[in-house]
Amino acid sequence: MYSFLIVLFMLVCFALTFVILIQSSKGGGLAGTFGGMDTMGSLFGGRGSAPFLQKVTAVLAIAFLLISLLMGMMTRGSVSQESLVQQERERMESSPARTLPQVPQQPVPTQPVVPTEQ
């Protein structure tokens, strides 16, 4: 289910990007690449493609938001609440190296040892 949502999310992302790019802006946008405004106007009616592309953009944006929220809600319960530092500390404390016998440490001399001349 989650894999399907990721694939659907990617398709919606690419479609939304494409639809936004082909909308004509003050500079013409990429809409002129597909034959200019004359072709788009005859295909989508007298007012051109603006209302159609605006509706498609709105629908894709809503789909983007809903899929994002759904995927976030699905992963919310599976994420550990511990930080990575805490997880690593627990892993190190339970490692086999902690169960090995410890070598007793040599007592540290309080005064420096001065070599005597012979």
Number of C-alpha atoms within 10 A of each C-alpha: 7 11 9 9 14 14 11 14 19 13 14 19 16 12 16 19 13 13 17 17 13 18 18 17 12 5 8 13 14 17 19 16 10 11 10 14 16 12 15 18 14 12 11 14 10 10 11 16 20 16 11 13 17 14 11 16 19 13 14 20 16 13 17 18 12 13 17 15 11 13 16 11 11 13 10 11 9 8 8 9 10 8 9 10 9 11 12 11 12 11 10 12 11 11 11 8 10 10 9 8 7 8 6 6 6 6 6 7 7 6 6 7 7 6 6 5 4 3
